[in-house]
């Protein structure tokens, strides 16, 4: 008996069917059967299914004699299912890699619940991907629950394909799909309300394809009247089960909202049928209204007439348009007021002791600017440091003794108009005017491996959505550019052809790596003191929309590292809020298989806790090299990465440690112990000599004394770069 029976109805999906089937048959978990139901499809689906069935014994094909529709095609597959769990997969959707393994593990962990609900992502025809916005509902769910204990689960999209169902539970209750457009509704509500044990999986297991033409529910047709019959079935189901009576008010409101949502979309119903649809919905709404149930909010319109509904819709549209016009007027007036306010303060003298800081597009107290700010508070307390943050939520995360302004506010305009010094690791907004006498210090964000600035002009894919000329105009405001090594100095001056002075300070954010100090990362994450911590820190990919590509099976890597090891994962900041974590990282972290350090605000804390770094092409390798600990470069897609983004050096030819070009090679390096052998140390020493040249632990102090206080300060001792003359023992290079 297989663990899963996947039932896949097929009708007019020949263009997507192979991708769907391959996503199932290519799963790492193979204990399943795939029951494909050819719903008398008029295209090539029949031949494709037969081809796959001949090739793989796990595929069974049913050819229906006539087209019966999606729900009844699923029913046709049910008698042939022998698996513990049923999985209804639409034939234009796909499973994500590792999905069945994750579902199987969660089922075992939850001791075989009646239903398991998992997450999904919408994948758009133009290449975009968006995770389910209600993913937190799954992340915050109890271990095992009933709907009465966690009703929030009903807020999720009520569809059949984001769940697996214990087959015995389905059989015992006689659940089946009715005919019609909205067949998911009378399946999902009865199933969820009847299940005594439900579990959730906070992982994207399915890609929900969003076709350019939309699905069948997006077509204009009278078939949308089917929604009424489907809710009649739901209400009948509840009426036969007194123990479910408490859900009648919820279902009553849900029905009203669902029908109004259909009515609100102008492409769903023929114009001549809209009044009839409203009247049928309103009649049903009144008929099933539970005694004493309140009627408020959006559904209150169903207590009135079609004419009243139309007038309310028209009034709402007129109100929105009036609000938009008023908002435009307010924006213009506010813009003029802000400009006037800034102009008033721009006529005042510069405040010689005012330093304005920002980091990572105003995301808080981070990186090099944070290190400079900390050093300035200690060395020059007379300097007033003010941080620019993007919103009140970010401001709330700052220490209470750190002064801040919110981007675009009147206080922001006042402070930026009067400040003598500006410290940032990215460019300031274009609206910020550089006053004569002000000093802009640009720290950058580490040593560059990939192309930046003007060098991106030859890489159209990498600069998608990035305005290089605008960026250079903003870089024209720089007075000083901080560099950590000779390589960075050459790159910045080539990539940013602007009038600034390069300052050989080292990276302020790396001072803590040189000087050491206490760190509590391991303790906070419950990592045993005797464990070897391996940090995996991949970067984003420019050849893939969204930037995320799974290069390593994290669960497998954590297992292959073996006892006494902890795998810590830190994604690129640009991927922190996208679907990348939902592809498995969040679930693995919940199960303590890995530690997710993506949200750690201080990268240095994570680096100091790690005994080894595995990365691909992330600039974090240059920072980590300061610690003189083993580094492994996993470069399995190096040709594609280099071609799409462009790089300043061949990191596979001049690496900071061993290079792996496949997972087998990566696992072998750790299994054999080669990751920390003599060759690794030799490569690292050469790398450090090149790229850690000026990181002597005094970079932040050097910035404060030389650039903020205009005091003389000793420059870092240059390290001779192989093949080049020794860099001059000077702090600046014009």
C-alpha positions in Angstrom: 0.0 0.0 0.0 1.6 3.3 -1.1 1.7 6.3 1.2 0.0 8.6 -1.3 -2.5 8.3 -4.1 -2.2 11.3 -6.4 -5.4 11.8 -8.5 -4.8 14.0 -11.5 -7.8 14.9 -13.7 -6.8 16.0 -17.2 -8.7 18.0 -19.7 -7.2 20.3 -22.4 -3.9 20.7 -20.6 -1.5 19.2 -23.1 0.9 22.2 -22.9 1.3 21.8 -19.1 0.7 18.1 -18.4 4.3 16.9 -18.8 5.6 19.5 -16.4 2.9 18.4 -13.9 3.7 14.7 -14.2 7.5 15.3 -14.1 7.1 17.3 -10.9 5.5 14.2 -9.3 7.6 11.4 -10.7 10.8 13.4 -10.0 10.1 13.6 -6.2 12.7 12.3 -3.8 10.0 10.5 -2.0 8.8 7.7 -4.2 6.2 5.8 -2.2 3.1 6.9 -4.2 0.8 6.0 -7.1 -0.3 8.5 -9.7 -3.9 8.0 -11.0 -4.3 10.1 -14.1 -7.9 10.5 -15.3 -8.3 11.4 -18.9 -11.6 13.3 -18.8 -12.2 12.7 -22.6 -9.7 15.5 -23.4 -9.9 16.5 -27.1 -6.2 17.3 -27.3 -3.0 15.3 -26.8 -3.5 14.5 -23.1 -4.5 10.9 -23.8 -1.3 10.1 -25.7 0.9 11.8 -23.1 -0.7 9.9 -20.2 -0.3 6.5 -22.0 3.3 7.3 -22.7 4.0 8.0 -19.0 2.1 4.9 -17.9 4.2 2.7 -20.2 7.4 4.3 -18.8 6.6 4.3 -15.1 4.6 1.6 -13.3 3.5 4.1 -10.6 1.3 5.8 -13.3 -2.2 4.4 -13.8 -4.4 5.9 -16.5 -8.2 6.0 -16.6 -9.8 7.0 -19.9 -13.4 8.2 -19.3 -15.9 7.5 -22.2 -17.3 11.1 -21.9 -16.4 14.4 -20.4 -17.7 14.6 -16.8 -16.0 17.7 -15.4 -13.4 18.2 -12.8 -15.3 17.0 -9.7 -16.6 13.8 -11.1 -13.3 13.0 -12.8 -11.7 13.1 -9.3 -14.5 10.8 -8.1 -13.6 8.4 -10.9 -10.1 8.1 -9.6 -11.2 7.4 -6.0 -12.1 3.7 -6.3 -8.7 3.0 -7.8 -6.8 4.7 -4.9 -4.9 2.4 -2.5 -2.7 4.9 -0.7 -2.9 6.0 2.9 -3.5 9.6 1.8 -5.3 11.2 -1.1 -3.7 14.1 -3.0 -5.9 15.8 -5.6 -3.5 17.6 -8.0 -4.7 19.8 -10.8 -3.0 18.9 -14.1 -1.6 22.4 -14.8 0.0 22.8 -11.4 3.2 21.3 -10.2 4.7 20.0 -7.0 7.8 21.7 -5.6 11.0 19.6 -5.2 10.9 17.7 -2.0 7.2 18.3 -1.4 6.1 14.7 -0.9 9.0 14.0 1.5 8.1 17.1 3.6 4.4 16.1 3.6 5.2 12.5 4.6 7.5 13.7 7.4 4.9 16.0 8.8 2.2 13.3 8.6 4.4 11.0 10.6 5.2 13.7 13.1 1.5 14.4 13.6 0.6 10.7 13.9 -1.5 10.5 10.7 -4.1 13.3 11.0 -7.3 13.3 9.0 -6.2 16.3 7.0 -2.9 18.0 6.4 -3.0 21.6 5.0 0.2 22.8 3.3 1.3 26.1 1.6 1.4 27.0 -2.0 2.8 29.8 -4.3 1.1 31.4 -7.2 3.3 31.2 -10.3 2.4 33.6 -13.1 2.6 33.2 -16.8 5.0 36.1 -17.0 7.5 34.4 -14.6 6.7 35.9 -11.3 6.1 33.9 -8.1 4.1 35.1 -5.1 3.7 33.1 -1.9 0.3 32.7 -0.3 -0.3 35.9 1.8 -1.9 33.9 4.6 1.1 31.7 5.1 1.4 32.9 8.8 -1.8 31.0 9.5 0.1 27.7 8.8 3.2 28.8 10.7 1.2 29.7 13.8 -1.1 26.6 13.8 -1.0 24.2 16.8 0.7 20.9 16.3 -2.6 19.0 15.7 -6.1 20.6 16.1 -9.7 20.7 15.1 -11.3 23.6 13.3 -13.1 24.6 16.5 -9.7 24.9 18.2 -8.1 26.9 15.4 -10.8 28.5 13.2 -8.2 30.6 11.5 -7.5 27.7 9.2 -10.7 28.4 7.4 -9.3 31.8 6.3 -7.2 30.0 3.8 -8.3 29.5 0.3 -11.0 26.8 0.4 -9.7 24.6 -2.4 -9.0 20.8 -2.5 -5.4 20.9 -3.8 -3.7 22.5 -0.8 -4.4 19.5 1.4 -3.9 15.7 1.7 -6.7 13.5 3.2 -6.5 10.3 5.0 -8.2 7.9 2.7 -10.0 5.9 5.5 -11.4 9.2 6.8 -12.8 10.1 3.4 -14.3 6.6 2.9 -15.8 6.5 6.4 -17.6 9.8 5.8 -18.6 9.1 2.2 -17.1 12.4 0.8 -17.2 12.9 -2.9 -17.3 15.7 -5.4 -20.5 17.0 -6.9 -20.8 18.2 -10.5 -20.5 21.9 -11.3 -18.2 24.8 -11.4 -17.5 25.3 -7.7 -17.1 21.6 -6.7 -14.3 22.5 -4.2 -16.8 24.3 -1.9 -19.1 21.3 -0.9 -16.0 19.1 -0.5 -13.7 21.4 1.5 -16.1 22.8 4.2 -17.6 19.3 5.1 -14.2 17.8 5.2 -12.6 20.5 7.3 -15.6 20.7 9.7 -15.7 16.9 10.1 -12.0 16.4 10.7 -11.1 15.7 14.3 -7.3 15.9 13.7 -5.8 18.5 11.4 -2.2 19.4 10.9 -0.5 22.2 9.1 2.8 22.3 7.1 4.4 25.7 6.7 6.1 24.8 3.4 5.3 25.6 -0.2 4.5 22.2 -1.7 2.6 23.3 -4.8 3.0 25.9 -7.5 -0.5 27.1 -8.4 -0.3 28.1 -12.0 -1.9 31.5 -13.0 -2.7 31.2 -16.6 -2.8 34.3 -18.8 -6.4 33.5 -19.8 -7.3 32.6 -16.3 -9.0 29.3 -15.2 -12.5 28.2 -15.9 -13.8 30.3 -13.0 -12.6 33.4 -14.7 -14.8 33.0 -17.8 -18.0 34.9 -18.4 -20.9 32.4 -18.1 -24.2 31.7 -16.4 -22.5 28.6 -14.9 -21.4 30.8 -12.0 -25.0 30.4 -10.7 -23.7 27.0 -9.7 -22.3 28.5 -6.6 -25.8 28.6 -5.1 -26.4 24.9 -5.6 -23.0 24.1 -4.0 -23.7 26.1 -0.9 -27.1 24.4 -0.7 -25.2 21.2 -0.4 -23.0 22.6 2.4 -26.0 23.8 4.4 -27.7 20.4 3.9 -24.6 18.7 5.2 -24.5 20.8 8.3 -28.3 20.5 8.9 -27.9 16.7 9.1 -25.2 17.0 11.8 -26.4 18.9 14.9 -22.9 18.9 16.3 -21.9 21.3 13.5 -24.7 23.8 14.1 -22.3 26.3 15.6 -20.8 26.8 12.1 -24.0 28.0 10.5 -23.4 31.7 11.2 -19.9 31.4 9.7 -21.1 29.6 6.6 -23.9 32.0 6.2 -21.6 34.9 6.1 -19.1 33.0 3.9 -21.7 32.2 1.3 -22.7 35.9 1.1 -19.1 37.1 0.8 -18.3 34.4 -1.8 -21.3 35.3 -4.0 -20.7 39.0 -3.7 -17.1 38.5 -4.8 -18.4 36.8 -8.0 -20.8 39.6 -8.6 -18.2 42.3 -8.0 -16.0 40.9 -10.9 -17.4 42.4 -14.2 -16.0 39.5 -16.3 -17.8 36.7 -14.4 -21.5 37.1 -15.2 -23.2 38.3 -18.4 -24.6 41.9 -17.7 -28.2 40.7 -18.3 -27.8 38.0 -15.6 -26.3 40.1 -12.8 -29.7 41.2 -11.3 -30.9 37.6 -11.2 -27.7 36.5 -9.5 -28.1 39.1 -6.8 -31.7 38.2 -6.2 -31.0 34.5 -5.9 -28.1 35.2 -3.6 -30.2 37.6 -1.4 -33.1 35.0 -1.2 -30.7 32.3 -0.1 -29.0 34.6 2.3 -32.3 35.4 4.0 -33.4 31.8 4.0 -30.3 30.4 5.7 -29.8 33.3 8.1 -29.5 31.7 11.6 -31.8 33.2 14.2 -30.1 36.1 15.9 -27.1 36.1 13.7 -25.9 39.7 13.0 -25.8 41.0 9.5 -23.2 43.8 9.1 -20.3 44.8 6.9 -20.2 43.9 3.2 -22.9 41.3 3.3 -25.5 43.7 4.7 -26.3 44.7 1.1 -28.0 41.3 0.7 -30.7 42.5 3.0 -31.7 45.1 0.4 -32.6 45.2 -3.3 -30.6 44.9 -6.5 -31.2 48.6 -7.1 -29.9 49.5 -3.7 -26.8 47.3 -4.3 -26.1 49.1 -7.6 -26.5 52.5 -6.1 -24.1 51.5 -3.2 -21.6 50.2 -5.8 -21.8 53.4 -7.8 -21.5 55.5 -4.6 -18.5 53.5 -3.5 -16.8 54.0 -6.9 -17.5 57.7 -6.9 -16.2 57.9 -3.3 -13.0 56.1 -4.2 -12.5 58.4 -7.2 -13.1 61.5 -5.0 -10.7 60.2 -2.4 -8.1 59.6 -5.1 -8.5 63.1 -6.4 -8.3 64.5 -2.9 -5.2 62.4 -2.2 -3.5 63.8 -5.3 -4.3 67.3 -4.1 -2.9 66.5 -0.7 0.2 65.0 -2.1 0.9 68.0 -4.2 0.3 70.4 -1.3 2.4 68.2 1.1 5.2 68.1 -1.5 5.2 71.9 -1.8 5.1 72.2 2.0 8.0 69.8 2.4 10.0 71.6 -0.3 9.4 74.9 1.5 10.4 73.4 4.9 13.6 72.0 3.4 14.4 75.3 1.7 14.0 77.2 5.0 16.5 74.9 6.8 18.8 74.8 3.8 19.4 78.6 4.4 20.6 77.9 7.9 24.3 77.1 8.5 25.4 73.4 8.5 25.6 71.8 11.8 29.2 70.8 12.1 28.5 68.1 14.7 25.5 66.5 13.0 26.0 63.1 11.3 23.1 61.4 9.5 23.3 57.6 9.1 21.4 55.1 7.0 22.0 51.4 6.0 20.5 49.0 3.6 17.8 51.4 2.3 16.9 52.7 5.7 16.3 49.2 7.3 17.9 50.1 10.6 21.1 50.0 12.6 23.1 47.7 10.3 26.5 47.1 8.6 29.3 49.6 8.2 27.3 52.7 9.1 26.3 51.1 12.4 30.0 50.4 13.2 31.0 54.0 12.4 28.1 55.3 14.6 29.2 53.1 17.5 32.8 54.3 17.2 31.7 58.0 16.9 29.7 57.7 20.1 32.8 56.5 22.0 35.5 58.6 20.4 33.6 61.8 19.7 30.5 62.1 21.9 30.1 65.7 20.8 28.9 64.4 17.4 25.1 64.0 17.2 24.2 60.9 15.2 20.7 60.6 13.7 19.5 57.5 11.8 17.1 57.6 8.9 14.6 54.7 8.9 11.9 53.8 6.5 8.9 53.5 8.8 7.7 53.5 12.4 8.0 49.7 12.6 11.7 49.9 11.8 12.1 52.8 14.3 10.6 50.7 17.0 13.4 48.2 16.6 16.1 50.7 17.3 17.7 51.0 20.8 15.9 53.6 22.9 19.0 55.8 23.1 19.4 56.1 19.3 17.9 59.2 17.7 16.1 58.7 14.4 13.9 60.3 11.8 11.5 58.6 9.4 12.2 58.9 5.7 10.2 61.8 4.1 9.0 63.3 7.4 9.5 67.0 8.3 12.1 66.1 10.8 14.0 64.1 8.1 13.9 67.2 5.8 15.2 69.4 8.6 18.0 67.0 9.6 19.2 66.3 6.1 19.2 70.0 5.2 21.5 70.9 8.1 23.8 67.8 8.5 27.5 68.2 7.9 28.1 64.5 7.4 26.2 61.7 5.7 27.2 58.0 6.1 25.4 55.3 4.0 26.1 52.0 2.5 23.7 52.6 -0.5 22.8 55.7 -2.3 20.6 58.4 -0.7 17.3 59.2 -2.4 17.5 61.4 -5.5 15.5 64.1 -3.7 18.3 64.7 -1.2 20.2 67.8 -2.3 23.9 67.9 -1.4 24.7 71.3 0.2 28.2 72.8 -0.4 30.4 71.9 2.6 28.5 68.7 3.4 30.5 65.5 3.4 29.1 62.2 2.0 30.9 59.0 3.1 29.9 55.9 1.2 30.8 52.6 2.9 29.5 50.1 0.3 28.3 46.7 1.3 31.5 44.6 1.3 34.0 43.5 -1.3 32.6 43.2 -4.8 32.7 39.9 -6.7 29.8 40.5 -9.1 29.4 43.5 -11.4 28.1 46.7 -10.0 27.5 50.3 -11.1 28.4 51.2 -14.7 29.7 47.7 -15.4 26.1 46.5 -15.4 25.4 48.4 -18.6 26.7 45.4 -20.5 24.5 43.0 -18.5 20.8 43.8 -19.4 19.5 40.8 -17.4 21.3 41.8 -14.2 20.2 45.5 -14.4 16.5 44.7 -14.9 14.6 47.4 -13.1 17.9 49.2 -12.2 18.5 52.7 -13.5 22.3 52.9 -13.9 22.5 56.6 -15.0 20.3 57.6 -12.1 22.5 55.6 -9.7 25.6 57.4 -11.1 24.0 60.8 -10.6 23.4 59.9 -7.0 27.0 58.6 -6.6 28.2 62.0 -7.8 27.4 63.2 -4.3 30.0 60.9 -2.7 33.1 62.6 -1.2 34.7 59.5 0.2 34.5 55.8 -0.8 35.7 53.3 1.9 37.8 50.4 0.7 38.9 47.2 2.5 41.5 46.1 -0.1 43.2 47.2 -3.4 40.7 45.1 -5.4 37.7 47.1 -4.1 39.5 50.3 -4.7 40.0 49.5 -8.4 36.5 48.2 -8.8 34.7 51.2 -7.2 36.7 53.7 -9.2 35.9 51.8 -12.5 32.3 51.0 -11.7 31.5 54.5 -10.3 33.2 57.0 -12.6 32.5 59.9 -10.2 34.6 62.5 -8.3 35.3 60.9 -5.0 38.4 60.0 -3.0 39.1 56.3 -2.1 40.0 55.9 1.6 41.9 52.8 2.6 40.2 52.3 6.0 39.1 48.7 6.0 35.5 47.6 6.5 34.1 49.0 9.8 31.6 46.2 10.1 34.5 43.7 10.2 36.2 45.3 13.2 34.3 43.0 15.5 35.6 40.0 13.5 39.1 41.1 14.1 38.8 42.1 17.7 36.5 39.3 18.8 34.3 39.6 21.8 31.4 37.7 23.4 28.6 36.4 21.2 25.4 34.7 22.2 24.2 33.4 18.8 24.7 29.7 19.7 23.1 30.1 23.1 20.0 31.9 21.7 19.5 29.2 19.1 20.2 26.3 21.4 23.3 25.1 19.6 25.4 22.8 21.8 28.8 24.2 22.6 30.7 21.2 21.2 28.9 21.3 17.8 30.7 22.2 14.6 28.6 25.0 13.1 28.5 25.1 9.3 27.0 28.3 7.9 25.4 28.1 4.4 25.0 31.6 2.9 23.9 31.6 -0.8 23.4 34.7 -2.9 20.6 35.5 -5.3 20.6 34.6 -9.0 20.0 37.2 -11.8 19.1 34.5 -14.3 16.0 33.6 -12.4 13.1 36.0 -11.8 12.7 36.5 -8.1 16.4 35.6 -7.5 15.9 32.3 -5.7 17.3 29.0 -6.9 17.5 25.9 -4.6 21.1 24.7 -5.0 21.3 22.3 -2.1 18.8 19.9 -0.4 19.2 21.4 3.1 17.7 18.4 4.9 20.1 16.0 3.1 23.1 18.3 3.8 22.3 18.6 7.5 21.9 14.8 7.7 25.1 14.1 5.8 27.1 16.5 8.1 26.2 14.0 10.8 26.1 14.0 14.6 27.9 16.9 16.3 27.2 19.3 13.5 24.6 22.1 13.2 23.7 23.6 9.8 22.9 27.3 9.9 21.3 28.9 6.8 21.3 32.6 6.1 19.5 33.7 2.9 20.3 36.9 0.9 18.4 39.8 2.5 16.5 40.4 -0.8 15.0 36.8 -0.5 14.0 37.1 3.2 10.4 38.0 2.5 9.8 36.1 -0.7 8.9 32.4 -1.3 12.5 31.2 -0.7 12.0 30.4 3.0 8.6 28.7 2.3 10.3 26.2 -0.1 11.4 24.2 3.0 13.7 26.4 5.1 11.0 27.5 7.5 9.7 24.0 8.1 13.2 22.6 8.6 14.0 25.3 11.1 10.7 24.5 13.0 11.8 20.9 13.2 15.3 21.9 14.4 16.9 20.2 11.4 18.6 23.5 10.5 18.8 27.0 12.1 17.4 29.8 10.0 19.6 32.9 10.6 18.1 35.0 7.8 16.5 37.5 10.2 19.5 38.0 12.4 20.2 41.7 12.3 23.9 41.5 12.8 25.7 39.4 10.2 28.9 39.5 12.3 27.2 37.6 15.1 26.3 34.7 12.7 29.8 34.7 11.1 31.5 34.5 14.5 29.4 31.6 15.6 30.3 29.5 12.5 33.2 27.1 12.3 33.0 26.9 8.5 31.3 28.8 5.7 29.7 27.3 2.6 28.7 29.9 0.1 28.5 30.3 -3.6 29.2 33.8 -4.8 28.1 35.8 -1.8 30.4 38.7 -0.8 30.0 37.4 2.8 33.1 35.2 2.0 35.3 38.3 2.0 34.1 39.2 5.5 34.3 35.7 6.8 37.9 35.3 5.6 38.8 37.9 8.3 38.2 35.2 10.8 40.7 32.8 9.1 38.3 29.9 9.2 37.6 27.3 6.5 35.5 28.3 3.5 34.0 26.1 0.8 32.7 27.6 -2.5 29.8 25.6 -3.9 29.9 26.7 -7.6 27.6 24.2 -9.4 26.2 26.9 -11.6 29.2 29.1 -12.0 29.1 29.4 -15.8 25.4 30.5 -15.7 26.0 32.9 -12.9 29.1 34.5 -14.4 27.4 34.9 -17.8 24.2 36.5 -16.4 25.7 38.8 -13.8 29.4 39.3 -14.6 32.2 38.9 -12.1 35.4 40.7 -11.4 37.4 37.5 -10.8 37.0 33.8 -11.3 36.3 32.6 -7.8 36.7 29.0 -8.9 40.3 29.7 -10.0 41.2 32.0 -7.0 39.0 30.6 -4.2 39.3 31.1 -0.4 39.1 27.3 0.0 38.0 24.1 -1.7 35.5 24.4 -4.6 32.6 21.9 -5.2 30.8 21.7 -8.5 28.1 19.1 -7.4 26.4 18.1 -4.2 28.4 14.9 -4.2 31.6 16.9 -4.1 30.4 19.2 -1.4 29.3 16.3 0.9 32.6 14.5 0.1 34.6 17.5 1.3 32.9 17.4 4.8 32.8 13.6 5.0 36.6 13.3 4.3 37.6 16.3 6.4 39.2 18.0 3.4 37.2 21.2 4.1 39.8 22.1 6.7 42.9 20.4 5.4 46.3 22.0 4.5 45.3 22.9 1.0 42.2 24.7 2.4 44.5 26.7 4.7 46.9 27.6 1.9 44.1 28.9 -0.4 42.6 30.9 2.5 46.0 32.5 3.3 46.4 33.7 -0.3 42.8 34.9 -0.3 43.2 36.8 3.0 46.4 38.5 1.7 44.4 39.9 -1.2 41.1 40.8 0.2 41.6 41.4 4.0 44.4 43.9 3.4 43.2 46.8 5.5 41.0 45.0 8.0 43.0 45.5 11.1 40.2 46.1 13.6 40.5 49.9 13.6 38.5 50.7 10.5 35.6 52.5 12.3 37.9 54.5 14.5 39.9 55.5 11.3 36.7 56.7 9.6 35.7 58.8 12.7 39.1 60.3 13.3 40.1 61.1 9.7 36.7 61.9 8.0 34.5 63.2 10.8 37.1 64.8 13.1 39.8 65.6 10.5 42.4 64.2 12.8 45.5 62.4 11.6 45.3 58.6 12.1 47.6 55.8 11.1 46.6 53.9 8.0 46.4 50.2 8.0 49.5 48.3 7.2 49.1 47.3 3.5 49.6 43.6 2.7 51.7 42.9 -0.4 49.5 41.6 -3.2 51.1 38.8 -5.2 52.2 40.0 -8.6 51.8 43.7 -7.8 54.0 46.3 -6.2 53.3 47.0 -2.6 50.4 49.4 -2.1 51.6 52.8 -0.8 51.3 53.3 3.0 48.8 56.1 2.6 45.2 56.4 3.7 43.6 58.0 0.7 43.8 57.7 -3.1 42.3 60.4 -5.2 
